[in-house]
Amino acid sequence: MRRVVVVGSSGSGKSTLAGELATRLAVPHVDLDALHWGPNWTPTPTEVLRPRVEAAIAGDGWTVSGNYSALRDSIWPRADTLVWLDYPMPTVMWRVLQRTVRRCITKELLWSDNLETWRKSFFDRDSIIVWAWTSWRKPRRDYPKLFRSPAYRGIRKYRFSSPQQTQDWLNRVEFASANAFHH
């Protein structure tokens, strides 16, 4: 396992898991949101984003977090492992709410020095909370078909339905990596 893509709904923990895997595998973590969002929450056009992503995954090892379907054809064929965090809506919404409140309180700087604000997060039609709620079903519709697609037949696939399942798997990844250094 050297090239891992982590997908799932907003708030499922994609970036956190991909970052942890990158540390354990000693490979770079490519956060698609970080490449996508410019200053003032300006999205990067796909024709600019695609070469950035392709350069970031040109090496022999990496983890990628994100669901950018317009970039799937550049990323998934290079992956050896796909991880889908398919958590229940209450779990995802609780995580999004906690993360958003924390970011609003701490004024945590995100990609390109963007901030989640109370107004944008809770009272704007582009709210991350509204996005998480309205987009939660899409991966459940799309990923089962994609995981069965002949185009991705040679890629290991994992679908986790709870944070505990994910943690149990991650613990095994750590164990396997630790054993690899002893042989």
Secondary structure, DSSP 4 states (H G I P E B T S, - for coil): --EEEEEESTTSSHHHHHHHHHHHHT--EEEHHHHHEEGGGEEPPHHHHHHHHHHHT-SS-EEEE---GGGHHHHGGG-SEEEEE---HHHHHHHHHHHHHHHHHHT---GGG----HHHHHSSTT-HHHHHHHHTHHHHHHHHHHHH-GGGTTSEEEEESSHHHHHHHHHHHHHHHHHHTT-
